[in-house]
Amino acid sequence: MHSVVSRSLKVFTTTLAAALLALSTPALAAAAQPGQCANHQAPPPPVDTSEKPAPGKQAPPPLAVPAVPVGGPRMAECGLVTPDGALNPPDGNTAASWVVQDLDSGAIVAAKDPHARQRPASLIKTLLALLVVTQLQPQQPIVATKEDAEQECTCVGLAAGGQYTVDQLLHGLLMHSGNDVAHAFATALGGVDATVAKMNALAAKIGALDTRAATPSGLDGPGMSTSAYDLSLIFHYAMKQPEFASVVATKNFEIPAAGGKPAIPIFNDNKLLGVYPGFLGGKTGFTDDARHTYVGAAQRKGKRLAVVMLRAEQKPTKVVDQAAKLLDYGFALEDDRATPVGQITYQAPAATPENGEPSVLADGGTGNGNGGTSAAAAAKDDPFGVTGWIITLVVFLIIVGGFVVGHQRKKALR
């Protein structure tokens, strides 16, 4: 009888341990791994005084780190995150963080430190552009103020008192990264502080939980933060908006004469446009604290991939050339049908906060139409949590184990 009961207990113990390990390992890895990553909570220290708070104000604390990594368990990993058995990316990539995603399905093909907190530089203008296409009409007129025209450049060259359409300014914002245009949009949206608050509300609403804008333009400021994952999510979302996708794919544009200034020719800053086969457009950025930042997308064999690079350097090769190699790498993985390492997921806002009207962003789910949600929404929908399910399983297995042991004991006594 003793040997029968011992064998039964051993089987039960082994089953219980295996079940607990299967359930708890992803959760424990997700919880433990981020703490080992560089810039887990905040970007690297600034190299200048650009993030010094205004007199009488304090810098905001770092954003909370989600308990569950947005985009899947592997998005909590440090270093390279590639499919099992895949070759490493090409040498020469200088980005501290990057993500390659499928723009149609939202699948993350490969990444490096995807949730590390970095600075966006002018890539934050993609978030501002989302706000613009949500709340302003393309032909709506905007009159540039003196303050708009006197912003720290890069600038398009707006004339104080000049009247422009939202569409014209959107070309100046995304093609030439005009800080004067970013300020003009902020003025039209209720002022800089109000616009930054709206940008951050939109980021939180769609699930970009690493992102906090400090300025509309991407110039560094107190608390500025993002991640390669978040900017991939924002760009994924933005490319669903026809006006945004059309502007970033435009190579040349001219803003008509206004305010006593001649017409302004604009040439797209993204040097892969017209050079890399199937290139769809993107955005560049740079500040001393953020270093070089980049997003770009291309189409090949019916697949659309996008790459985001943060904290990159122009040596040994230009950042755009590094981005091209990452796109090549992503397309090669897609050709090999490599298993994705994560998933772009977001919560689609149903209405703008100001007027309650349906938002042009409310498409209802992820790029693959599966109705994806942010990590925060997922946690809200499943308040019981991983720990609760583990405890339930333990209790269930203990009950089952008790029945097994009791049955074996009765059988042995017969």
Residue pairs with C-beta under 8 A, 6 or more apart in sequence:
1 409
1 412
1 413
4 408
4 409
4 411
4 412
5 405
5 408
5 409
5 412
8 401
8 404
8 405
8 408
9 401
9 405
11 404
12 397
12 400
12 401
12 404
12 405
15 397
16 394
16 397
16 398
16 401
19 393
19 397
20 390
20 393
20 394
23 386
23 389
23 390
23 393
24 386
24 390
26 73
27 386
27 387
29 73
29 76
30 67
30 68
30 69
30 73
30 76
31 67
33 76
33 77
33 78
34 40
34 65
34 69
34 76
34 115
36 78
37 76
37 78
37 113
37 115
37 116
38 78
38 96
38 113
38 116
39 96
39 113
39 116
39 117
39 118
40 65
40 116
40 117
41 62
41 63
41 65
41 117
42 62
42 117
42 225
43 117
43 118
43 119
43 224
43 225
43 289
44 289
44 311
46 220
46 289
47 288
47 289
48 220
48 288
48 289
50 219
50 220
50 221
50 287
50 288
50 289
51 59
51 214
51 220
51 221
51 222
51 223
51 224
51 289
52 222
53 59
53 222
57 222
59 222
59 223
60 212
60 222
60 223
62 117
62 225
63 117
63 209
63 210
63 211
63 212
63 225
64 209
66 209
66 375
66 376
67 379
68 375
68 378
68 379
69 75
69 76
69 115
69 375
70 115
70 207
70 209
70 229
70 345
70 374
70 375
71 108
71 114
71 115
71 229
71 342
71 343
71 344
71 345
72 108
72 341
72 342
72 343
74 81
74 341
74 342
75 81
75 108
75 111
75 114
75 115
75 229
75 341
75 342
76 115
78 113
78 116
79 112
79 113
80 88
80 89
80 110
80 111
80 112
81 108
81 110
81 111
81 112
81 114
81 341
81 342
82 88
82 89
82 110
82 341
83 109
83 110
83 333
83 338
83 339
83 340
83 341
84 339
86 110
86 333
86 336
86 338
89 110
89 112
89 325
89 326
89 329
90 325
90 326
90 328
90 329
92 316
92 317
92 322
92 325
93 309
93 312
93 322
93 325
93 326
94 312
94 313
94 315
94 316
94 319
94 322
95 112
95 228
95 294
95 309
95 310
95 311
95 312
95 319
95 322
96 112
96 113
96 116
96 118
96 310
96 311
96 312
97 112
97 113
97 114
97 116
97 118
97 227
97 228
97 309
97 310
97 311
98 111
98 112
98 228
98 307
98 308
98 309
98 310
98 326
99 108
99 110
99 111
99 112
99 114
99 228
99 229
99 231
99 232
99 307
99 308
100 108
100 109
100 110
100 111
100 305
100 306
100 307
100 326
100 327
100 329
100 330
100 333
101 107
101 108
101 109
101 232
101 236
101 305
101 306
101 307
101 308
101 344
102 108
102 109
102 303
102 304
102 305
102 334
102 340
102 367
103 236
103 239
103 297
103 304
103 305
103 306
103 367
104 303
104 304
104 367
104 368
105 367
105 368
106 236
106 343
106 344
106 345
106 366
106 367
106 368
106 372
107 340
107 342
107 343
107 344
107 368
108 114
108 229
108 232
108 340
108 341
108 342
108 343
108 344
109 305
109 330
109 333
109 334
109 338
109 340
109 341
110 329
110 330
110 333
110 341
111 228
111 229
111 341
111 342
112 228
113 228
114 227
114 228
114 229
114 232
114 342
115 210
115 227
115 228
115 229
116 227
116 228
116 310
117 210
117 225
117 226
117 227
118 225
118 226
118 227
118 228
118 290
118 293
118 310
118 311
119 220
119 224
119 225
119 226
119 287
119 289
119 290
119 293
119 310
119 311
120 211
120 213
120 218
120 224
120 226
120 231
120 285
120 290
120 293
120 310
121 218
121 220
121 285
121 286
121 287
121 290
121 291
121 292
121 293
122 154
122 177
122 217
122 218
122 283
122 284
122 285
122 286
122 293
123 218
123 226
123 231
123 283
123 285
123 293
123 294
123 295
123 308
123 310
124 199
124 213
124 215
124 216
124 217
124 218
124 224
124 226
124 285
125 173
125 174
125 177
125 182
125 216
125 217
125 218
125 283
125 285
126 174
126 231
126 234
126 235
126 238
126 244
126 283
126 295
127 199
127 202
127 203
127 208
127 211
127 213
127 234
128 173
128 182
128 185
128 186
128 195
128 199
128 213
128 216
128 217
129 170
129 173
129 174
129 238
129 244
129 247
130 202
130 234
130 237
130 238
130 241
130 244
130 361
131 185
131 189
131 195
131 198
131 199
131 202
132 166
132 170
132 173
132 185
132 189
133 170
133 241
133 243
133 244
133 360
134 202
134 352
134 359
134 360
134 361
135 189
135 198
135 352
135 354
136 166
136 185
136 188
136 189
137 166
138 165
138 166
138 167
138 170
138 243
139 165
139 166
139 167
140 165
140 166
141 163
141 164
141 165
142 163
142 164
142 165
142 166
142 169
142 184
142 185
142 187
142 188
143 161
143 162
143 163
143 164
144 158
144 159
144 160
144 161
144 162
144 163
144 164
144 180
144 184
144 259
145 160
145 184
145 187
146 160
147 183
147 187
148 158
148 160
148 180
148 181
148 183
148 184
148 187
149 158
149 159
149 160
149 180
150 160
150 180
151 179
151 180
151 182
151 183
151 217
152 179
152 219
153 179
153 180
154 176
154 177
154 178
154 179
155 178
155 179
155 180
155 181
156 172
156 176
156 178
156 180
156 181
156 255
156 264
156 266
157 180
157 261
157 264
158 164
158 172
158 178
158 180
158 181
158 184
158 259
159 258
159 259
159 260
159 261
160 259
161 259
161 260
162 258
162 259
162 260
162 261
163 258
163 259
164 184
164 255
164 258
167 243
168 255
168 256
169 178
169 181
169 184
169 185
169 255
170 243
170 244
170 247
171 247
171 250
171 253
171 255
171 266
172 178
172 181
172 255
172 264
172 266
173 181
173 182
173 185
174 244
174 247
174 248
174 283
175 247
175 248
175 250
175 253
175 266
175 267
175 268
175 269
176 266
176 267
176 268
176 269
177 218
177 269
177 283
177 284
177 285
179 217
179 219
182 215
182 216
182 217
182 218
183 192
183 216
183 217
185 195
185 216
186 192
186 194
186 195
186 196
186 216
189 195
189 198
190 198
192 215
192 216
195 216
196 213
196 214
196 215
196 216
198 353
199 213
199 216
200 211
200 212
200 213
201 353
202 349
203 209
203 211
203 212
203 213
203 230
203 234
204 376
205 347
205 349
206 233
206 234
206 237
206 346
206 347
206 348
206 349
206 361
206 374
207 233
207 345
207 346
207 347
207 373
207 374
207 375
207 376
207 377
208 226
208 230
208 231
208 233
208 234
208 346
209 230
209 374
209 375
209 376
210 225
210 226
210 227
210 229
210 230
211 225
211 226
211 227
211 230
211 231
211 234
212 223
212 224
212 225
212 226
213 224
214 220
214 221
214 222
214 223
214 224
215 221
215 224
218 285
218 287
218 290
219 287
220 287
220 288
220 289
220 290
226 310
227 310
228 308
228 309
228 310
229 342
231 293
231 295
231 308
231 310
232 295
232 306
232 308
232 344
233 344
233 345
233 346
235 282
235 283
235 295
235 297
235 306
235 308
236 306
236 344
236 346
236 367
237 346
237 361
238 244
238 245
239 245
239 280
239 297
239 306
240 361
240 363
240 367
241 360
241 361
245 280
245 281
247 281
248 268
248 270
248 280
248 281
248 282
248 283
249 273
249 280
249 281
250 268
250 281
251 267
251 268
251 273
251 274
252 265
252 266
252 267
252 268
253 265
253 266
254 263
254 264
254 265
254 266
255 263
255 264
255 266
256 263
257 263
268 281
269 284
270 279
270 281
270 282
270 283
270 284
270 296
270 320
271 318
271 320
272 279
272 282
272 296
272 298
272 320
272 323
272 324
273 279
273 281
273 282
276 296
276 298
276 324
276 327
277 298
277 300
278 298
278 299
278 300
279 296
279 297
279 298
280 296
280 297
280 298
280 299
280 304
281 296
281 297
282 294
282 295
282 296
282 297
282 306
283 294
283 295
283 296
284 292
284 293
284 294
284 319
284 320
285 292
285 293
285 294
286 292
286 293
290 310
290 311
291 311
291 312
291 313
292 309
292 311
292 312
292 313
292 314
292 319
293 309
293 310
293 311
293 312
294 307
294 308
294 309
294 312
294 319
294 320
294 323
295 306
295 307
295 308
295 309
296 306
296 307
296 320
296 323
296 327
297 304
297 305
297 306
297 307
298 304
298 305
298 306
298 327
299 305
300 331
301 331
301 335
303 331
303 334
305 327
305 330
305 331
305 334
307 323
307 326
307 327
307 330
309 319
309 322
309 323
309 326
312 319
312 322
313 319
343 366
343 372
344 366
344 367
344 372
345 366
345 372
345 373
345 374
345 375
346 366
346 372
346 373
346 374
347 372
347 373
347 374
347 376
347 377
348 361
348 362
348 363
348 364
348 365
349 359
349 361
349 362
350 358
350 359
350 362
351 357
351 358
351 359
351 362
352 359
364 371
365 371
365 372
366 372
373 381
379 385
